[in-house]
Amino acid sequence: MGTICEDGTCRPFERPLNILLFRKEGPTTTFLPFYFSRRGIPGYRMVAPFYWHLWDTNEKSRVVFPLYWRFDDYLKQRTVTVVGTYVKTRQPDAESTALWPLFYKSTKFGWAAPLLGSFKIADPDGQRSFGLYGLLYFWKRSPTRAFDLGFPVFVSTRSPRSAFTFALPLIFF
């Protein structure tokens, strides 16, 4: 007596409790409109609107708005942590760090210095990349093509079949 059995598992039976704005029923607790929680998996704990903690077997999220954010994805083995304007991302094949809007650096995907008008974006799996230096020099690379633009001094394009370069003052190759 005093237990409930579901799917071959028995647990103690708890009577629902409702007192004004407070609700307690099994693993769920609510104090309207600010606190919500659920024990177990999946589960959550929220203190609206500033704190959220959600979890299940595949991922976990924790947010202390607006200062701290952390997301763990166990299937992709990826962790993203945000503290103010600082961002740190880790996954098996790459790690990145950013302090927005000052800089971004990744061990796989490139880097950026937005205030200096410079960046490099890479796709190592597709062997492609492109970038901009000081808002004056743009380049793009792939296994079969290359393009360079040094504004306003030169432009160059290359492929296995052809190449063209124009540079001031009127130099061709």
VMD Tcl script that builds the backbone (N, CA, C; Angstrom):
set m [mol new atoms 519]
animate dup $m
set s [atomselect $m all]
$s set {name element resname resid chain x y z} {
  {N N MET 1 A 0.834 -1.178 0.000}
  {CA C MET 1 A 0.000 0.000 0.000}
  {C C MET 1 A 0.882 1.245 0.000}
  {N N GLY 2 A 0.455 2.314 -0.676}
  {CA C GLY 2 A 1.220 3.549 -0.723}
  {C C GLY 2 A 2.253 3.592 -1.829}
  {N N THR 3 A 2.205 2.601 -2.774}
  {CA C THR 3 A 3.125 2.614 -3.917}
  {C C THR 3 A 2.332 2.523 -5.201}
  {N N ILE 4 A 2.960 2.952 -6.282}
  {CA C ILE 4 A 2.374 2.843 -7.613}
  {C C ILE 4 A 3.422 2.191 -8.507}
  {N N CYS 5 A 2.972 1.217 -9.320}
  {CA C CYS 5 A 3.897 0.478 -10.169}
  {C C CYS 5 A 3.572 0.749 -11.636}
  {N N GLU 6 A 4.611 1.120 -12.406}
  {CA C GLU 6 A 4.497 1.345 -13.844}
  {C C GLU 6 A 5.697 0.731 -14.519}
  {N N ASP 7 A 5.493 0.033 -15.623}
  {CA C ASP 7 A 6.572 -0.572 -16.402}
  {C C ASP 7 A 7.503 -1.414 -15.542}
  {N N GLY 8 A 6.974 -2.157 -14.588}
  {CA C GLY 8 A 7.771 -3.035 -13.753}
  {C C GLY 8 A 8.572 -2.325 -12.668}
  {N N THR 9 A 8.321 -1.027 -12.456}
  {CA C THR 9 A 9.036 -0.267 -11.433}
  {C C THR 9 A 8.027 0.297 -10.447}
  {N N CYS 10 A 8.275 0.077 -9.171}
  {CA C CYS 10 A 7.382 0.586 -8.138}
  {C C CYS 10 A 8.052 1.736 -7.404}
  {N N ARG 11 A 7.262 2.757 -7.097}
  {CA C ARG 11 A 7.769 3.902 -6.351}
  {C C ARG 11 A 6.688 4.337 -5.371}
  {N N PRO 12 A 7.108 5.071 -4.335}
  {CA C PRO 12 A 6.111 5.526 -3.369}
  {C C PRO 12 A 5.116 6.478 -4.031}
  {N N PHE 13 A 3.873 6.336 -3.638}
  {CA C PHE 13 A 2.823 7.198 -4.172}
  {C C PHE 13 A 2.757 8.467 -3.336}
  {N N GLU 14 A 2.829 9.600 -4.007}
  {CA C GLU 14 A 2.721 10.881 -3.319}
  {C C GLU 14 A 1.423 11.547 -3.741}
  {N N ARG 15 A 0.683 12.007 -2.770}
  {CA C ARG 15 A -0.539 12.731 -3.086}
  {C C ARG 15 A -0.175 14.128 -3.593}
  {N N PRO 16 A -0.902 14.618 -4.590}
  {CA C PRO 16 A -0.654 15.984 -5.066}
  {C C PRO 16 A -0.920 16.994 -3.944}
  {N N LEU 17 A -0.125 18.032 -3.927}
  {CA C LEU 17 A -0.255 19.074 -2.925}
  {C C LEU 17 A -0.445 20.403 -3.648}
  {N N ASN 18 A -1.545 21.074 -3.402}
  {CA C ASN 18 A -1.854 22.365 -4.020}
  {C C ASN 18 A -2.222 23.354 -2.921}
  {N N ILE 19 A -1.344 24.352 -2.722}
  {CA C ILE 19 A -1.611 25.394 -1.739}
  {C C ILE 19 A -1.372 26.738 -2.421}
  {N N LEU 20 A -2.449 27.453 -2.704}
  {CA C LEU 20 A -2.389 28.747 -3.384}
  {C C LEU 20 A -1.536 28.646 -4.659}
  {N N LEU 21 A -0.338 29.225 -4.684}
  {CA C LEU 21 A 0.508 29.209 -5.878}
  {C C LEU 21 A 1.505 28.056 -5.888}
  {N N PHE 22 A 1.524 27.240 -4.837}
  {CA C PHE 22 A 2.466 26.125 -4.737}
  {C C PHE 22 A 1.806 24.830 -5.205}
  {N N ARG 23 A 2.505 24.095 -6.079}
  {CA C ARG 23 A 2.014 22.813 -6.584}
  {C C ARG 23 A 3.130 21.779 -6.469}
  {N N LYS 24 A 2.819 20.594 -5.924}
  {CA C LYS 24 A 3.772 19.487 -5.829}
  {C C LYS 24 A 3.037 18.228 -6.213}
  {N N GLU 25 A 3.506 17.604 -7.291}
  {CA C GLU 25 A 2.882 16.373 -7.750}
  {C C GLU 25 A 3.970 15.456 -8.278}
  {N N GLY 26 A 4.264 14.385 -7.552}
  {CA C GLY 26 A 5.318 13.459 -7.952}
  {C C GLY 26 A 6.661 14.167 -8.032}
  {N N PRO 27 A 7.369 14.024 -9.154}
  {CA C PRO 27 A 8.688 14.665 -9.268}
  {C C PRO 27 A 8.628 16.151 -9.638}
  {N N THR 28 A 7.428 16.682 -9.854}
  {CA C THR 28 A 7.276 18.058 -10.315}
  {C C THR 28 A 6.887 18.989 -9.169}
  {N N THR 29 A 7.600 20.116 -9.082}
  {CA C THR 29 A 7.316 21.143 -8.081}
  {C C THR 29 A 7.189 22.475 -8.788}
  {N N THR 30 A 6.173 23.246 -8.432}
  {CA C THR 30 A 5.955 24.548 -9.047}
  {C C THR 30 A 5.546 25.544 -7.973}
  {N N PHE 31 A 6.136 26.722 -8.033}
  {CA C PHE 31 A 5.692 27.845 -7.228}
  {C C PHE 31 A 5.464 28.980 -8.225}
  {N N LEU 32 A 4.222 29.132 -8.626}
  {CA C LEU 32 A 3.872 30.068 -9.701}
  {C C LEU 32 A 4.129 31.508 -9.288}
  {N N PRO 33 A 4.576 32.354 -10.122}
  {CA C PRO 33 A 5.024 32.167 -11.500}
  {C C PRO 33 A 6.539 32.089 -11.624}
  {N N PHE 34 A 7.277 31.797 -10.532}
  {CA C PHE 34 A 8.727 31.926 -10.550}
  {C C PHE 34 A 9.521 30.630 -10.574}
  {N N TYR 35 A 9.077 29.583 -9.895}
  {CA C TYR 35 A 9.896 28.381 -9.737}
  {C C TYR 35 A 9.204 27.171 -10.345}
  {N N PHE 36 A 9.966 26.419 -11.160}
  {CA C PHE 36 A 9.473 25.199 -11.799}
  {C C PHE 36 A 10.589 24.171 -11.746}
  {N N SER 37 A 10.267 22.939 -11.325}
  {CA C SER 37 A 11.302 21.902 -11.327}
  {C C SER 37 A 10.684 20.533 -11.558}
  {N N ARG 38 A 11.529 19.663 -12.092}
  {CA C ARG 38 A 11.155 18.264 -12.284}
  {C C ARG 38 A 12.392 17.430 -12.044}
  {N N ARG 39 A 12.329 16.518 -11.050}
  {CA C ARG 39 A 13.432 15.600 -10.775}
  {C C ARG 39 A 13.444 14.502 -11.813}
  {N N GLY 40 A 14.580 13.851 -11.950}
  {CA C GLY 40 A 14.692 12.707 -12.846}
  {C C GLY 40 A 15.267 13.096 -14.196}
  {N N ILE 41 A 15.141 12.153 -15.131}
  {CA C ILE 41 A 15.654 12.368 -16.483}
  {C C ILE 41 A 14.535 12.091 -17.459}
  {N N PRO 42 A 14.122 13.005 -18.295}
  {CA C PRO 42 A 14.610 14.380 -18.373}
  {C C PRO 42 A 14.112 15.196 -17.194}
  {N N GLY 43 A 14.832 16.282 -16.910}
  {CA C GLY 43 A 14.453 17.117 -15.789}
  {C C GLY 43 A 14.787 18.563 -16.041}
  {N N TYR 44 A 14.327 19.400 -15.142}
  {CA C TYR 44 A 14.595 20.832 -15.276}
  {C C TYR 44 A 14.444 21.512 -13.929}
  {N N ARG 45 A 15.066 22.679 -13.824}
  {CA C ARG 45 A 14.909 23.570 -12.673}
  {C C ARG 45 A 14.988 24.983 -13.232}
  {N N MET 46 A 13.936 25.758 -13.016}
  {CA C MET 46 A 13.885 27.120 -13.547}
  {C C MET 46 A 13.422 28.090 -12.472}
  {N N VAL 47 A 14.131 29.192 -12.373}
  {CA C VAL 47 A 13.718 30.311 -11.547}
  {C C VAL 47 A 13.570 31.469 -12.535}
  {N N ALA 48 A 12.344 31.686 -12.965}
  {CA C ALA 48 A 12.079 32.638 -14.043}
  {C C ALA 48 A 12.305 34.052 -13.568}
  {N N PRO 49 A 12.816 34.905 -14.412}
  {CA C PRO 49 A 13.315 34.675 -15.766}
  {C C PRO 49 A 14.829 34.539 -15.825}
  {N N PHE 50 A 15.525 34.327 -14.699}
  {CA C PHE 50 A 16.972 34.431 -14.674}
  {C C PHE 50 A 17.748 33.118 -14.713}
  {N N TYR 51 A 17.187 32.021 -14.242}
  {CA C TYR 51 A 17.948 30.773 -14.141}
  {C C TYR 51 A 17.187 29.634 -14.799}
  {N N TRP 52 A 17.888 28.910 -15.716}
  {CA C TRP 52 A 17.328 27.724 -16.350}
  {C C TRP 52 A 18.375 26.627 -16.291}
  {N N HIS 53 A 17.984 25.448 -15.890}
  {CA C HIS 53 A 18.850 24.273 -15.919}
  {C C HIS 53 A 17.994 23.118 -16.426}
  {N N LEU 54 A 18.316 22.645 -17.623}
  {CA C LEU 54 A 17.572 21.558 -18.265}
  {C C LEU 54 A 18.542 20.422 -18.562}
  {N N TRP 55 A 18.098 19.165 -18.405}
  {CA C TRP 55 A 18.979 18.042 -18.674}
  {C C TRP 55 A 18.189 16.842 -19.143}
  {N N ASP 56 A 18.871 16.021 -19.917}
  {CA C ASP 56 A 18.387 14.691 -20.278}
  {C C ASP 56 A 19.619 13.841 -20.589}
  {N N THR 57 A 19.429 12.671 -21.155}
  {CA C THR 57 A 20.559 11.775 -21.384}
  {C C THR 57 A 21.473 12.265 -22.503}
  {N N ASN 58 A 21.005 13.136 -23.405}
  {CA C ASN 58 A 21.798 13.587 -24.552}
  {C C ASN 58 A 22.428 14.958 -24.374}
  {N N GLU 59 A 21.835 15.824 -23.554}
  {CA C GLU 59 A 22.365 17.176 -23.419}
  {C C GLU 59 A 21.985 17.800 -22.089}
  {N N LYS 60 A 22.705 18.879 -21.771}
  {CA C LYS 60 A 22.447 19.622 -20.541}
  {C C LYS 60 A 22.654 21.095 -20.842}
  {N N SER 61 A 21.779 21.939 -20.320}
  {CA C SER 61 A 21.885 23.383 -20.515}
  {C C SER 61 A 21.749 24.068 -19.167}
  {N N ARG 62 A 22.565 25.095 -18.975}
  {CA C ARG 62 A 22.480 25.885 -17.753}
  {C C ARG 62 A 22.657 27.345 -18.137}
  {N N VAL 63 A 21.710 28.188 -17.722}
  {CA C VAL 63 A 21.737 29.607 -18.069}
  {C C VAL 63 A 21.458 30.425 -16.815}
  {N N VAL 64 A 22.334 31.396 -16.557}
  {CA C VAL 64 A 22.091 32.416 -15.551}
  {C C VAL 64 A 22.050 33.718 -16.353}
  {N N PHE 65 A 20.854 34.102 -16.742}
  {CA C PHE 65 A 20.670 35.209 -17.681}
  {C C PHE 65 A 20.977 36.535 -17.026}
  {N N PRO 66 A 21.689 37.422 -17.669}
  {CA C PRO 66 A 22.351 37.381 -18.973}
  {C C PRO 66 A 23.844 37.109 -18.875}
  {N N LEU 67 A 24.351 36.649 -17.730}
  {CA C LEU 67 A 25.793 36.569 -17.508}
  {C C LEU 67 A 26.450 35.263 -17.945}
  {N N TYR 68 A 25.774 34.132 -17.794}
  {CA C TYR 68 A 26.427 32.834 -17.981}
  {C C TYR 68 A 25.519 31.894 -18.762}
  {N N TRP 69 A 26.079 31.218 -19.760}
  {CA C TRP 69 A 25.367 30.223 -20.560}
  {C C TRP 69 A 26.307 29.033 -20.750}
  {N N ARG 70 A 25.822 27.812 -20.572}
  {CA C ARG 70 A 26.634 26.625 -20.851}
  {C C ARG 70 A 25.731 25.553 -21.440}
  {N N PHE 71 A 26.183 25.009 -22.567}
  {CA C PHE 71 A 25.444 23.981 -23.268}
  {C C PHE 71 A 26.377 22.800 -23.499}
  {N N ASP 72 A 25.996 21.619 -23.023}
  {CA C ASP 72 A 26.763 20.388 -23.211}
  {C C ASP 72 A 25.941 19.440 -24.080}
  {N N ASP 73 A 26.493 19.042 -25.208}
  {CA C ASP 73 A 25.862 18.072 -26.101}
  {C C ASP 73 A 26.698 16.802 -26.034}
  {N N TYR 74 A 26.189 15.773 -25.338}
  {CA C TYR 74 A 26.959 14.562 -25.121}
  {C C TYR 74 A 27.112 13.737 -26.391}
  {N N LEU 75 A 26.143 13.765 -27.304}
  {CA C LEU 75 A 26.237 13.004 -28.545}
  {C C LEU 75 A 27.322 13.562 -29.462}
  {N N LYS 76 A 27.378 14.878 -29.606}
  {CA C LYS 76 A 28.393 15.515 -30.457}
  {C C LYS 76 A 29.675 15.808 -29.690}
  {N N GLN 77 A 29.690 15.549 -28.389}
  {CA C GLN 77 A 30.825 15.827 -27.511}
  {C C GLN 77 A 31.248 17.289 -27.628}
  {N N ARG 78 A 30.274 18.191 -27.606}
  {CA C ARG 78 A 30.515 19.624 -27.761}
  {C C ARG 78 A 30.070 20.362 -26.507}
  {N N THR 79 A 30.896 21.305 -26.069}
  {CA C THR 79 A 30.571 22.163 -24.938}
  {C C THR 79 A 30.736 23.612 -25.364}
  {N N VAL 80 A 29.724 24.421 -25.110}
  {CA C VAL 80 A 29.777 25.856 -25.398}
  {C C VAL 80 A 29.549 26.579 -24.076}
  {N N THR 81 A 30.487 27.463 -23.717}
  {CA C THR 81 A 30.391 28.247 -22.494}
  {C C THR 81 A 30.467 29.724 -22.858}
  {N N VAL 82 A 29.521 30.505 -22.352}
  {CA C VAL 82 A 29.482 31.941 -22.612}
  {C C VAL 82 A 29.438 32.657 -21.266}
  {N N VAL 83 A 30.395 33.555 -21.050}
  {CA C VAL 83 A 30.419 34.384 -19.853}
  {C C VAL 83 A 30.547 35.819 -20.353}
  {N N GLY 84 A 29.439 36.560 -20.329}
  {CA C GLY 84 A 29.440 37.909 -20.882}
  {C C GLY 84 A 29.722 37.870 -22.372}
  {N N THR 85 A 30.802 38.514 -22.802}
  {CA C THR 85 A 31.168 38.502 -24.220}
  {C C THR 85 A 32.270 37.489 -24.517}
  {N N TYR 86 A 32.671 36.689 -23.525}
  {CA C TYR 86 A 33.677 35.645 -23.715}
  {C C TYR 86 A 32.972 34.331 -24.060}
  {N N VAL 87 A 33.440 33.664 -25.126}
  {CA C VAL 87 A 32.842 32.401 -25.575}
  {C C VAL 87 A 33.945 31.365 -25.737}
  {N N LYS 88 A 33.729 30.160 -25.191}
  {CA C LYS 88 A 34.675 29.052 -25.330}
  {C C LYS 88 A 33.896 27.841 -25.826}
  {N N THR 89 A 34.356 27.240 -26.933}
  {CA C THR 89 A 33.712 26.065 -27.509}
  {C C THR 89 A 34.733 24.947 -27.620}
  {N N ARG 90 A 34.325 23.751 -27.189}
  {CA C ARG 90 A 35.196 22.565 -27.308}
  {C C ARG 90 A 34.408 21.444 -27.935}
  {N N GLN 91 A 35.060 20.768 -28.896}
  {CA C GLN 91 A 34.518 19.565 -29.505}
  {C C GLN 91 A 35.710 18.697 -29.866}
  {N N PRO 92 A 35.511 17.428 -30.246}
  {CA C PRO 92 A 36.656 16.532 -30.432}
  {C C PRO 92 A 37.705 17.028 -31.432}
  {N N ASP 93 A 37.291 17.661 -32.519}
  {CA C ASP 93 A 38.255 18.044 -33.552}
  {C C ASP 93 A 38.578 19.532 -33.579}
  {N N ALA 94 A 38.040 20.329 -32.671}
  {CA C ALA 94 A 38.305 21.775 -32.701}
  {C C ALA 94 A 38.050 22.397 -31.342}
  {N N GLU 95 A 38.690 23.532 -31.135}
  {CA C GLU 95 A 38.477 24.334 -29.942}
  {C C GLU 95 A 38.518 25.794 -30.373}
  {N N SER 96 A 37.601 26.600 -29.875}
  {CA C SER 96 A 37.588 28.010 -30.262}
  {C C SER 96 A 37.378 28.894 -29.043}
  {N N THR 97 A 37.878 30.124 -29.159}
  {CA C THR 97 A 37.793 31.120 -28.109}
  {C C THR 97 A 37.447 32.453 -28.749}
  {N N ALA 98 A 36.591 33.229 -28.105}
  {CA C ALA 98 A 36.238 34.541 -28.641}
  {C C ALA 98 A 36.025 35.518 -27.501}
  {N N LEU 99 A 36.362 36.755 -27.756}
  {CA C LEU 99 A 36.029 37.877 -26.894}
  {C C LEU 99 A 35.426 38.918 -27.830}
  {N N TRP 100 A 34.099 38.829 -27.981}
  {CA C TRP 100 A 33.409 39.668 -28.967}
  {C C TRP 100 A 33.303 41.095 -28.490}
  {N N PRO 101 A 33.478 42.085 -29.349}
  {CA C PRO 101 A 33.780 42.036 -30.782}
  {C C PRO 101 A 35.273 42.153 -31.086}
  {N N LEU 102 A 36.146 41.832 -30.140}
  {CA C LEU 102 A 37.572 42.032 -30.355}
  {C C LEU 102 A 38.234 40.937 -31.183}
  {N N PHE 103 A 38.020 39.653 -30.827}
  {CA C PHE 103 A 38.679 38.599 -31.591}
  {C C PHE 103 A 37.940 37.275 -31.462}
  {N N TYR 104 A 38.255 36.380 -32.410}
  {CA C TYR 104 A 37.767 35.001 -32.415}
  {C C TYR 104 A 38.894 34.149 -32.972}
  {N N LYS 105 A 39.167 32.992 -32.375}
  {CA C LYS 105 A 40.200 32.089 -32.874}
  {C C LYS 105 A 39.743 30.660 -32.687}
  {N N SER 106 A 39.902 29.858 -33.750}
  {CA C SER 106 A 39.545 28.451 -33.712}
  {C C SER 106 A 40.725 27.629 -34.214}
  {N N THR 107 A 40.900 26.444 -33.642}
  {CA C THR 107 A 41.966 25.564 -34.112}
  {C C THR 107 A 41.623 24.930 -35.458}
  {N N LYS 108 A 40.364 25.028 -35.887}
  {CA C LYS 108 A 39.953 24.409 -37.142}
  {C C LYS 108 A 39.284 25.375 -38.111}
  {N N PHE 109 A 38.477 26.305 -37.631}
  {CA C PHE 109 A 37.601 27.076 -38.512}
  {C C PHE 109 A 38.097 28.474 -38.857}
  {N N GLY 110 A 39.217 28.938 -38.309}
  {CA C GLY 110 A 39.753 30.238 -38.677}
  {C C GLY 110 A 39.847 31.189 -37.507}
  {N N TRP 111 A 39.864 32.471 -37.825}
  {CA C TRP 111 A 40.006 33.509 -36.819}
  {C C TRP 111 A 39.332 34.775 -37.325}
  {N N ALA 112 A 39.146 35.749 -36.439}
  {CA C ALA 112 A 38.559 37.033 -36.829}
  {C C ALA 112 A 39.008 38.113 -35.867}
  {N N ALA 113 A 39.228 39.309 -36.433}
  {CA C ALA 113 A 39.473 40.528 -35.667}
  {C C ALA 113 A 38.533 41.573 -36.254}
  {N N PRO 114 A 37.252 41.543 -35.870}
  {CA C PRO 114 A 36.241 42.377 -36.526}
  {C C PRO 114 A 36.551 43.870 -36.524}
  {N N LEU 115 A 37.089 44.397 -35.443}
  {CA C LEU 115 A 37.361 45.831 -35.389}
  {C C LEU 115 A 38.495 46.237 -36.339}
  {N N LEU 116 A 39.336 45.281 -36.734}
  {CA C LEU 116 A 40.403 45.553 -37.690}
  {C C LEU 116 A 39.990 45.195 -39.119}
  {N N GLY 117 A 38.761 44.724 -39.306}
  {CA C GLY 117 A 38.288 44.355 -40.638}
  {C C GLY 117 A 39.048 43.174 -41.207}
  {N N SER 118 A 39.406 42.201 -40.367}
  {CA C SER 118 A 40.207 41.059 -40.802}
  {C C SER 118 A 39.607 39.767 -40.290}
  {N N PHE 119 A 39.654 38.720 -41.141}
  {CA C PHE 119 A 39.187 37.393 -40.743}
  {C C PHE 119 A 39.696 36.338 -41.703}
  {N N LYS 120 A 39.643 35.098 -41.268}
  {CA C LYS 120 A 39.915 33.935 -42.109}
  {C C LYS 120 A 38.916 32.862 -41.718}
  {N N ILE 121 A 38.196 32.349 -42.694}
  {CA C ILE 121 A 37.238 31.286 -42.452}
  {C C ILE 121 A 37.687 30.072 -43.249}
  {N N ALA 122 A 37.812 28.933 -42.586}
  {CA C ALA 122 A 38.332 27.730 -43.231}
  {C C ALA 122 A 37.350 26.572 -43.100}
  {N N ASP 123 A 37.317 25.743 -44.123}
  {CA C ASP 123 A 36.598 24.473 -44.125}
  {C C ASP 123 A 37.621 23.401 -44.471}
  {N N PRO 124 A 38.348 22.891 -43.467}
  {CA C PRO 124 A 39.417 21.935 -43.758}
  {C C PRO 124 A 38.920 20.657 -44.421}
  {N N ASP 125 A 37.695 20.243 -44.108}
  {CA C ASP 125 A 37.162 19.031 -44.719}
  {C C ASP 125 A 36.968 19.226 -46.220}
  {N N GLY 126 A 36.519 20.402 -46.650}
  {CA C GLY 126 A 36.338 20.699 -48.071}
  {C C GLY 126 A 37.542 21.388 -48.686}
  {N N GLN 127 A 38.615 21.590 -47.913}
  {CA C GLN 127 A 39.842 22.261 -48.354}
  {C C GLN 127 A 39.543 23.614 -48.984}
  {N N ARG 128 A 38.677 24.371 -48.348}
  {CA C ARG 128 A 38.312 25.706 -48.827}
  {C C ARG 128 A 38.557 26.714 -47.719}
  {N N SER 129 A 38.887 27.935 -48.130}
  {CA C SER 129 A 39.051 29.013 -47.160}
  {C C SER 129 A 38.934 30.353 -47.875}
  {N N PHE 130 A 38.625 31.370 -47.098}
  {CA C PHE 130 A 38.626 32.734 -47.610}
  {C C PHE 130 A 38.879 33.683 -46.452}
  {N N GLY 131 A 39.304 34.901 -46.790}
  {CA C GLY 131 A 39.613 35.837 -45.728}
  {C C GLY 131 A 39.725 37.259 -46.224}
  {N N LEU 132 A 39.863 38.147 -45.287}
  {CA C LEU 132 A 39.979 39.574 -45.550}
  {C C LEU 132 A 40.972 40.141 -44.549}
  {N N TYR 133 A 41.904 40.954 -45.045}
  {CA C TYR 133 A 42.883 41.594 -44.171}
  {C C TYR 133 A 42.707 43.102 -44.268}
  {N N GLY 134 A 42.420 43.753 -43.175}
  {CA C GLY 134 A 42.337 45.201 -43.105}
  {C C GLY 134 A 41.377 45.839 -44.083}
  {N N LEU 135 A 40.312 45.152 -44.457}
  {CA C LEU 135 A 39.317 45.632 -45.419}
  {C C LEU 135 A 39.912 45.956 -46.791}
  {N N LEU 136 A 41.188 45.581 -47.041}
  {CA C LEU 136 A 41.838 45.914 -48.309}
  {C C LEU 136 A 42.247 44.701 -49.138}
  {N N TYR 137 A 42.558 43.601 -48.513}
  {CA C TYR 137 A 43.015 42.421 -49.258}
  {C C TYR 137 A 42.070 41.252 -48.998}
  {N N PHE 138 A 41.391 40.794 -50.039}
  {CA C PHE 138 A 40.470 39.661 -49.961}
  {C C PHE 138 A 41.065 38.501 -50.738}
  {N N TRP 139 A 40.941 37.293 -50.209}
  {CA C TRP 139 A 41.408 36.101 -50.903}
  {C C TRP 139 A 40.443 34.944 -50.684}
  {N N LYS 140 A 40.447 34.016 -51.654}
  {CA C LYS 140 A 39.590 32.833 -51.588}
  {C C LYS 140 A 40.354 31.673 -52.207}
  {N N ARG 141 A 40.354 30.521 -51.538}
  {CA C ARG 141 A 41.092 29.351 -52.017}
  {C C ARG 141 A 40.198 28.115 -51.986}
  {N N SER 142 A 40.367 27.261 -52.990}
  {CA C SER 142 A 39.743 25.941 -53.035}
  {C C SER 142 A 40.733 25.026 -53.738}
  {N N PRO 143 A 40.500 23.728 -53.791}
  {CA C PRO 143 A 41.458 22.835 -54.450}
  {C C PRO 143 A 41.675 23.168 -55.941}
  {N N THR 144 A 40.677 23.782 -56.591}
  {CA C THR 144 A 40.797 24.017 -58.029}
  {C C THR 144 A 40.881 25.485 -58.418}
  {N N ARG 145 A 40.661 26.406 -57.501}
  {CA C ARG 145 A 40.653 27.834 -57.861}
  {C C ARG 145 A 41.283 28.671 -56.749}
  {N N ALA 146 A 41.786 29.841 -57.179}
  {CA C ALA 146 A 42.305 30.820 -56.228}
  {C C ALA 146 A 41.947 32.205 -56.737}
  {N N PHE 147 A 41.641 33.110 -55.808}
  {CA C PHE 147 A 41.290 34.476 -56.174}
  {C C PHE 147 A 41.906 35.412 -55.144}
  {N N ASP 148 A 42.499 36.510 -55.624}
  {CA C ASP 148 A 43.076 37.531 -54.762}
  {C C ASP 148 A 42.630 38.895 -55.255}
  {N N LEU 149 A 42.301 39.772 -54.309}
  {CA C LEU 149 A 41.950 41.147 -54.648}
  {C C LEU 149 A 42.611 42.052 -53.620}
  {N N GLY 150 A 43.579 42.836 -54.077}
  {CA C GLY 150 A 44.223 43.837 -53.229}
  {C C GLY 150 A 43.731 45.190 -53.687}
  {N N PHE 151 A 42.675 45.687 -53.045}
  {CA C PHE 151 A 42.002 46.889 -53.521}
  {C C PHE 151 A 42.821 48.130 -53.198}
  {N N PRO 152 A 43.039 49.012 -54.121}
  {CA C PRO 152 A 42.715 49.050 -55.547}
  {C C PRO 152 A 43.913 48.681 -56.421}
  {N N VAL 153 A 44.891 47.947 -55.895}
  {CA C VAL 153 A 46.149 47.728 -56.604}
  {C C VAL 153 A 46.128 46.551 -57.568}
  {N N PHE 154 A 45.545 45.398 -57.182}
  {CA C PHE 154 A 45.599 44.251 -58.094}
  {C C PHE 154 A 44.414 43.313 -57.907}
  {N N VAL 155 A 44.198 42.474 -58.925}
  {CA C VAL 155 A 43.239 41.383 -58.887}
  {C C VAL 155 A 43.885 40.207 -59.613}
  {N N SER 156 A 43.687 39.003 -59.072}
  {CA C SER 156 A 44.299 37.821 -59.668}
  {C C SER 156 A 43.370 36.631 -59.473}
  {N N THR 157 A 43.252 35.823 -60.525}
  {CA C THR 157 A 42.479 34.586 -60.440}
  {C C THR 157 A 43.283 33.475 -61.101}
  {N N ARG 158 A 43.239 32.274 -60.503}
  {CA C ARG 158 A 44.018 31.151 -61.011}
  {C C ARG 158 A 43.214 29.869 -60.914}
  {N N SER 159 A 43.401 29.014 -61.918}
  {CA C SER 159 A 42.832 27.671 -61.927}
  {C C SER 159 A 43.827 26.776 -62.647}
  {N N PRO 160 A 43.646 25.473 -62.653}
  {CA C PRO 160 A 44.591 24.606 -63.369}
  {C C PRO 160 A 44.660 24.905 -64.871}
  {N N ARG 161 A 43.609 25.465 -65.437}
  {CA C ARG 161 A 43.577 25.714 -66.882}
  {C C ARG 161 A 43.970 27.126 -67.281}
  {N N SER 162 A 43.857 28.108 -66.361}
  {CA C SER 162 A 44.156 29.485 -66.752}
  {C C SER 162 A 44.555 30.321 -65.539}
  {N N ALA 163 A 45.138 31.487 -65.840}
  {CA C ALA 163 A 45.497 32.448 -64.794}
  {C C ALA 163 A 45.373 33.843 -65.375}
  {N N PHE 164 A 44.933 34.783 -64.548}
  {CA C PHE 164 A 44.827 36.181 -64.973}
  {C C PHE 164 A 45.226 37.062 -63.801}
  {N N THR 165 A 46.078 38.040 -64.067}
  {CA C THR 165 A 46.479 38.996 -63.045}
  {C C THR 165 A 46.475 40.387 -63.664}
  {N N PHE 166 A 45.878 41.334 -62.970}
  {CA C PHE 166 A 45.927 42.737 -63.367}
  {C C PHE 166 A 46.400 43.518 -62.164}
  {N N ALA 167 A 47.443 44.325 -62.389}
  {CA C ALA 167 A 47.973 45.140 -61.286}
  {C C ALA 167 A 48.319 46.513 -61.847}
  {N N LEU 168 A 48.060 47.516 -61.041}
  {CA C LEU 168 A 48.417 48.880 -61.463}
  {C C LEU 168 A 49.917 49.045 -61.342}
  {N N PRO 169 A 50.578 49.721 -62.186}
  {CA C PRO 169 A 50.107 50.371 -63.410}
  {C C PRO 169 A 50.210 49.432 -64.616}
  {N N LEU 170 A 49.080 48.840 -65.004}
  {CA C LEU 170 A 48.933 48.072 -66.245}
  {C C LEU 170 A 49.940 46.953 -66.420}
  {N N ILE 171 A 50.065 46.104 -65.438}
  {CA C ILE 171 A 50.962 44.948 -65.525}
  {C C ILE 171 A 50.078 43.721 -65.636}
  {N N PHE 172 A 50.282 42.909 -66.678}
  {CA C PHE 172 A 49.505 41.691 -66.895}
  {C C PHE 172 A 50.441 40.491 -66.832}
  {N N PHE 173 A 49.910 39.361 -66.371}
  {CA C PHE 173 A 50.642 38.120 -66.433}
  {C C PHE 173 A 49.691 37.036 -66.860}
}
mol reanalyze $m
mol bondsrecalc $m
mol representation Tube
mol addrep $m
